[in-house]
């Protein structure tokens, strides 16, 4: 399994990819809305406002926008601190506008929630908390300190106290709820995005290893003939050089090194070309290949194969896809990591389905996390800190990657804990740990035996 450190993803800062131009455009929309509201209040509703001060506050926002637009390039991206300062400026500017136009008696006071929502989706939780508390402080002050809304007749427009308190409570609740809601949603999206990126990295790594194995196998096959020729020629030379011991030893050395090259290439690959038959393999071979890296980790891995009474006697031949092998390997790795001494890999097939069951004799999945297994960046299994691998502590990427890759191949996964899954007629240790069941429709994983495999294609550099 690919080692993916949490730092790879935690190092990313959301505030670092927000363009200043985006916030400038949003502020122009806010300025246009404020100017429109001032014109409507003065011309349509004849409200007596401190219009000079109001336009001064709007002018400050206009000047800040013009300065930012002309000084900084269009592709300027803000750091988290810079984003915090920009959003805080907008909040204070809006608060000052509300102070000049009736405080919470102004129906536009609900807009104070906007900067908090923006910060929750763009910057850290600490910065969002700071802006949320600032927004609550502003609306609390506006309940007591503000210039009254007056008509041109001198009447003061004021909400009843109970409605004013309700407006304050609604804004506070909106700040808290929308801030937390936006933060949770964004955090969930970030976790899923990072986990999917890790899945793509794992699959790309497995695909590279598979391709490399094919290239090595092709080299082993193509070099077989010249190596055999070298060996034959050197043997004939050795027989003819009996009268020259030094030259005979050189010929024997050439033959020995040819044999060595043959053995090295044989150990690096088993097939010659991109043989289409090698894209499939018996189910047992694929399972053993997936479990091979974990055979010597101190835990016994037991393979059990059985055909359903309604299924053909011969085991199915399935696709040797990188995502299948890598997904199964992750499941086996998870079982080996948390098993006490034994891991069982059971397989069963019918004419319609192929089912695998991976079990161990460990402590099993924790009850509170059982329904969340397969989600990224969650703590895995019920393990003590010394049992967890530091590079995966708190991530849960292994099961997520396995689940994602296997589901991509058409599989359905289920997770459970087994009290004692040992069959009555079987001896050995009890299977009371975690159980992962993987089921494929047979047509999804097994090629049609009646279809011709096609023509082999050589691998070209």
C-alpha positions in Angstrom: 0.0 0.0 0.0 1.2 3.5 -0.8 2.5 5.4 2.2 0.6 8.6 2.2 1.3 11.0 5.0 -1.3 13.2 6.5 1.0 16.1 6.0 0.7 15.8 2.2 -2.9 17.0 2.5 -2.8 19.1 5.8 -0.2 21.3 4.3 -2.7 22.7 1.9 -4.3 26.0 3.0 -7.6 27.0 1.5 -7.0 30.7 2.0 -4.0 30.5 -0.3 -5.9 29.9 -3.4 -8.5 32.7 -3.1 -7.9 35.4 -5.8 -8.1 39.0 -4.7 -10.0 39.7 -7.9 -12.8 37.5 -6.7 -13.2 39.4 -3.5 -13.0 42.7 -5.4 -15.8 41.7 -7.7 -17.9 40.7 -4.7 -17.3 44.0 -3.0 -18.4 45.9 -6.2 -21.7 44.0 -6.0 -22.0 45.0 -2.3 -21.2 48.7 -3.1 -23.8 48.7 -5.9 -26.4 47.3 -3.5 -25.6 49.8 -0.8 -25.8 52.7 -3.3 -29.1 51.4 -4.6 -30.5 51.1 -1.1 -29.5 54.6 -0.2 -31.0 56.1 -3.4 -34.3 54.1 -2.9 -34.5 55.2 0.8 -34.0 58.8 0.0 -36.0 59.1 -3.3 -38.8 56.6 -2.8 -39.4 56.5 0.9 -38.2 60.0 1.8 -36.1 58.9 4.7 -33.9 61.5 6.5 -30.5 59.9 6.5 -27.0 61.1 7.2 -26.5 60.8 3.5 -23.1 62.5 3.4 -21.7 60.1 6.0 -23.3 57.2 4.3 -21.7 58.0 1.0 -18.4 58.6 2.7 -18.5 55.0 4.1 -19.4 53.7 0.7 -16.6 55.8 -0.8 -14.1 54.2 1.5 -15.0 50.8 0.1 -14.8 52.2 -3.5 -11.3 53.6 -2.8 -10.1 50.3 -1.2 -11.3 48.4 -4.2 -9.6 50.8 -6.7 -6.4 50.6 -4.7 -6.4 46.8 -4.6 -7.3 46.6 -8.3 -4.5 48.9 -9.5 -1.7 48.0 -7.1 -2.0 44.2 -7.2 -2.0 42.0 -10.3 -5.2 40.2 -11.4 -3.8 36.8 -10.5 -2.9 37.9 -6.9 -3.9 35.1 -4.5 -4.4 36.0 -0.8 -2.9 34.3 2.2 -5.2 33.3 5.0 -4.3 36.4 7.0 -4.9 38.7 4.0 -8.3 37.0 3.4 -9.2 37.5 7.0 -8.3 41.2 6.8 -10.3 41.7 3.6 -13.4 40.0 5.1 -13.0 41.8 8.4 -12.9 45.2 6.5 -16.1 44.3 4.7 -17.8 43.4 8.0 -16.8 46.6 9.7 -17.8 48.7 6.7 -21.2 47.1 6.7 -21.5 47.5 10.5 -20.7 51.3 10.1 -23.4 51.6 7.4 -25.9 49.9 9.7 -25.0 52.3 12.5 -25.8 55.2 10.3 -29.1 53.7 9.1 -31.0 52.6 12.1 -28.9 49.6 13.5 -31.0 46.4 13.8 -34.1 48.4 12.8 -32.7 48.3 9.3 -33.9 45.1 7.5 -30.6 44.8 5.8 -28.9 44.0 9.1 -29.1 40.3 8.2 -26.3 40.9 5.7 -23.8 40.9 8.5 -24.0 37.0 8.3 -22.5 37.1 4.8 -18.8 37.7 5.8 -19.0 34.9 8.4 -20.3 32.4 5.8 -17.6 33.4 3.3 -14.9 33.0 6.0 -16.2 29.6 7.0 -15.8 28.3 3.4 -12.5 30.0 2.7 -10.3 30.2 5.8 -9.5 28.3 9.0 -11.8 27.5 11.9 -9.9 29.9 14.2 -10.3 32.8 11.8 -14.0 32.0 11.3 -14.5 31.9 15.0 -12.9 35.3 15.3 -15.1 36.8 12.6 -18.2 35.2 14.1 -17.6 36.7 17.5 -16.9 40.0 15.8 -20.2 39.9 14.0 -22.1 39.0 17.2 -20.3 41.9 19.0 -21.3 44.3 16.2 -25.0 43.4 16.2 -25.0 43.5 20.0 -23.6 47.1 19.9 -26.1 48.1 17.2 -29.0 47.2 19.4 -28.0 50.1 21.7 -25.9 52.4 19.6 -27.1 53.7 16.2 -28.5 56.7 14.5 -32.3 56.5 14.2 -34.2 56.1 11.0 -36.3 59.3 10.4 -38.8 60.2 7.8 -38.8 63.7 6.3 -41.7 64.4 8.6 -39.6 63.7 11.7 -41.1 60.4 12.6 -38.7 57.8 14.0 -39.0 54.3 12.5 -38.3 51.9 15.4 -39.1 48.2 16.0 -40.9 47.1 19.2 -38.4 45.9 21.7 -39.5 42.3 21.4 -39.0 42.3 17.6 -35.6 44.1 18.0 -34.5 41.3 20.4 -35.9 38.7 18.0 -33.9 40.3 15.1 -30.8 40.2 17.3 -31.4 36.6 18.3 -32.0 35.6 14.7 -28.8 37.1 13.4 -26.8 35.5 16.2 -28.3 32.1 15.5 -27.7 32.6 11.8 -24.1 33.5 12.4 -23.5 30.4 14.5 -25.6 28.0 12.4 -24.4 29.1 9.0 -20.8 29.4 10.1 -20.8 25.8 11.6 -22.8 24.4 8.7 -20.6 25.9 6.1 -17.5 24.8 7.9 -18.6 21.2 8.2 -19.7 21.0 4.6 -16.4 22.4 3.4 -14.4 20.2 5.7 -16.3 17.1 4.4 -15.7 18.2 0.8 -12.0 18.7 1.6 -11.6 15.3 3.2 -13.3 13.6 0.3 -11.2 15.5 -2.2 -8.0 14.6 -0.4 -9.0 11.0 -0.1 -9.9 10.7 -3.7 -6.6 12.2 -4.6 -4.9 9.6 -2.4 -6.9 6.9 -4.2 -5.8 8.2 -7.6 -2.2 8.2 -6.4 -2.4 4.6 -5.1 -4.0 3.4 -8.4 -1.5 5.3 -10.5 1.3 3.7 -8.5 -0.2 0.2 -8.9 -0.6 0.8 -12.6 3.0 1.9 -13.0 4.2 -1.2 -11.2 2.0 -3.4 -13.5 3.3 -1.6 -16.6 6.8 -2.0 -15.4 6.3 -5.7 -14.8 5.0 -6.0 -18.4 8.0 -4.2 -19.8 10.4 -6.4 -17.8 8.6 -9.5 -18.8 8.8 -8.5 -22.5 12.5 -7.9 -22.1 13.0 -11.3 -20.5 11.2 -12.9 -23.4 12.9 -10.9 -26.1 16.4 -11.4 -24.7 15.9 -15.1 -24.2 16.9 -16.0 -27.8 20.2 -14.0 -27.9 21.2 -15.3 -24.5 20.6 -18.8 -25.6 22.7 -18.2 -28.7 25.5 -16.8 -26.5 25.3 -19.8 -24.2 25.4 -22.2 -27.1 28.3 -20.5 -28.9 30.3 -20.2 -25.7 29.8 -23.9 -25.0 31.1 -24.8 -28.4 34.1 -22.6 -28.0 34.9 -24.1 -24.7 34.9 -27.6 -26.2 37.2 -26.4 -29.0 39.6 -24.6 -26.7 40.7 -27.6 -24.6 44.3 -26.9 -25.7 44.1 -23.3 -24.4 43.0 -23.4 -20.8 42.9 -19.6 -20.4 40.7 -19.1 -23.4 38.5 -22.0 -22.4 38.0 -20.5 -19.0 36.9 -17.2 -20.6 34.4 -19.1 -22.8 33.0 -20.9 -19.7 32.8 -17.5 -17.9 30.7 -16.1 -20.8 28.3 -19.1 -20.6 28.1 -18.7 -16.8 27.2 -15.0 -17.1 24.6 -15.7 -19.8 23.0 -18.2 -17.4 23.1 -15.5 -14.8 21.4 -12.9 -17.1 18.7 -15.5 -17.9 18.0 -16.1 -14.2 17.9 -12.4 -13.4 15.4 -11.7 -16.2 13.4 -14.8 -15.2 13.1 -13.5 -11.6 12.0 -10.0 -12.9 9.2 -11.2 -15.1 7.3 -14.3 -16.1 5.7 -13.4 -19.4 7.1 -12.5 -22.8 4.9 -9.9 -24.5 1.7 -8.1 -23.6 0.0 -11.4 -23.5 -3.8 -10.9 -23.3 -4.1 -14.2 -21.4 -2.1 -12.7 -18.6 -4.7 -10.0 -18.1 -6.8 -12.7 -16.4 -5.9 -15.3 -13.9 -7.6 -17.9 -11.6 -9.3 -16.4 -8.6 -6.8 -18.2 -6.3 -3.8 -16.8 -8.1 -5.2 -13.2 -7.8 -5.9 -13.6 -4.1 -2.4 -15.0 -3.4 -0.8 -12.2 -5.4 -2.8 -9.6 -3.4 -1.7 -11.2 -0.1 1.9 -11.9 -1.0 3.4 -8.8 0.4 1.9 -9.6 3.8 2.8 -13.3 4.0 6.0 -12.8 6.1 4.7 -10.3 8.6 4.3 -12.7 11.5 0.6 -13.5 10.9 -0.7 -16.7 9.4 -2.8 -16.1 6.3 -5.2 -19.0 5.5 -6.8 -19.4 2.0 -10.0 -21.3 1.7 -11.8 -21.9 -1.6 -15.1 -23.5 -2.2 -17.6 -23.6 -5.0 -21.3 -23.4 -4.5 -23.2 -26.6 -5.2 -25.0 -24.8 -8.0 -21.8 -23.4 -9.5 -19.4 -25.0 -11.9 -16.6 -27.1 -10.3 -13.8 -25.1 -11.8 -12.9 -21.8 -10.1 -13.5 -18.6 -12.1 -10.9 -16.8 -14.1 -11.0 -13.1 -13.2 -9.5 -9.9 -14.5 -6.1 -9.0 -13.1 -6.8 -5.3 -12.8 -4.6 -3.1 -10.8 -7.6 -1.7 -8.8 -8.7 -5.2 -7.8 -5.3 -6.3 -6.7 -4.6 -3.1 -4.9 -8.0 -3.0 -3.2 -7.7 -6.6 -2.0 -4.2 -5.9 -0.8 -5.3 -3.0 1.3 -8.0 -5.2 2.9 -5.5 -7.9 3.6 -3.1 -5.4 5.0 -5.8 -4.0 7.4 -6.6 -7.5 8.6 -2.9 -8.4 9.2 -2.3 -5.1 11.0 -5.0 -5.8 13.6 -5.0 -9.6 13.8 -3.6 -11.4 16.8 -2.2 -14.3 14.9 -4.4 -15.4 12.0 -6.1 -14.0 8.9 -8.6 -16.0 6.8 -9.4 -15.3 3.1 -12.4 -17.3 2.0 -13.7 -17.3 -1.5 -16.9 -18.7 -2.9 -18.5 -18.5 -6.3 -21.6 -19.4 -8.1 -22.6 -19.0 -11.8 -23.8 -15.5 -10.9 -21.6 -14.1 -8.1 -18.0 -14.3 -6.8 -17.7 -13.6 -3.1 -14.7 -13.1 -0.9 -14.6 -12.9 2.9 -11.5 -11.6 4.7 -11.5 -12.2 8.5 -9.1 -12.0 11.4 -8.9 -12.9 15.0 -8.3 -9.4 16.3 -10.5 -7.1 18.3 -12.7 -6.2 15.4 -14.2 -2.8 14.3 -15.2 -0.5 17.1 -19.0 -0.3 17.5 -19.3 3.5 17.1 -17.3 3.5 13.8 -18.8 0.4 12.2 -21.4 2.3 10.2 -18.8 4.8 9.1 -16.2 2.4 7.8 -15.0 3.4 4.4 -15.2 7.1 5.0 -11.9 9.0 4.6 -9.9 10.5 7.5 -11.5 8.6 10.3 -9.8 6.5 13.0 -9.6 2.8 12.1 -10.5 -0.2 14.2 -10.4 -0.5 17.9 -6.6 -0.3 18.4 -4.4 1.0 21.0 -2.0 3.8 20.1 1.0 1.4 19.9 -0.9 -0.8 17.4 -1.6 2.0 15.0 0.8 2.8 12.2 1.9 6.4 12.6 1.6 7.2 8.9 -2.1 6.2 9.0 -3.1 7.3 12.5 -6.5 9.0 12.3 -6.8 8.9 8.5 -8.7 5.7 7.5 -7.4 6.1 4.0 -6.6 2.4 3.6 -10.2 1.2 3.8 -11.4 4.1 1.8 -9.0 3.4 -1.0 -9.8 -0.3 -0.9 -13.5 0.4 -0.9 -13.3 3.0 -3.7 -11.1 0.9 -6.0 -13.2 -2.3 -5.5 -16.5 -0.5 -6.0 -15.1 0.9 -9.2 -14.6 -2.7 -10.4 -18.3 -3.5 -9.7 -17.9 -4.9 -6.2 -20.2 -4.4 -3.2 -18.5 -4.3 0.2 -19.9 -4.9 3.7 -18.2 -4.7 7.1 -19.1 -6.5 10.3 -17.7 -8.2 13.4 -17.8 -12.0 13.8 -18.5 -13.5 17.2 -17.2 -17.0 16.2 -17.2 -17.9 12.5 -15.4 -21.2 12.9 -17.3 -24.0 11.3 -18.3 -26.9 13.7 -16.3 -29.4 11.7 -13.2 -27.2 11.6 -10.6 -26.9 14.3 -8.1 -24.1 14.8 -8.5 -20.6 16.3 -11.8 -18.8 16.5 -12.7 -16.2 13.9 -14.0 -13.5 16.2 -12.5 -10.3 14.7 -13.4 -8.1 11.8 -15.1 -9.4 8.7 -15.0 -7.7 5.3 -17.2 -9.3 2.5 -16.6 -8.4 -1.1 -19.1 -9.6 -3.7 -19.0 -9.1 -7.5 -21.5 -10.0 -10.1 -19.7 -12.7 -12.0 -20.0 -11.0 -15.4 -18.3 -7.9 -14.0 -15.1 -9.6 -12.8 -14.9 -12.8 -15.0 -14.4 -12.5 -18.8 -16.7 -14.4 -21.1 -15.0 -17.7 -21.6 -16.6 -18.0 -25.1 -15.0 -14.7 -26.3 -11.6 -14.9 -28.1 -8.9 -13.1 -26.2 -7.6 -11.3 -29.3 -4.2 -11.0 -30.8 -1.1 -10.4 -28.6 0.5 -7.0 -29.2 4.2 -6.5 -28.6 5.4 -3.8 -26.2 7.2 -1.0 -27.9 9.3 1.6 -26.2 
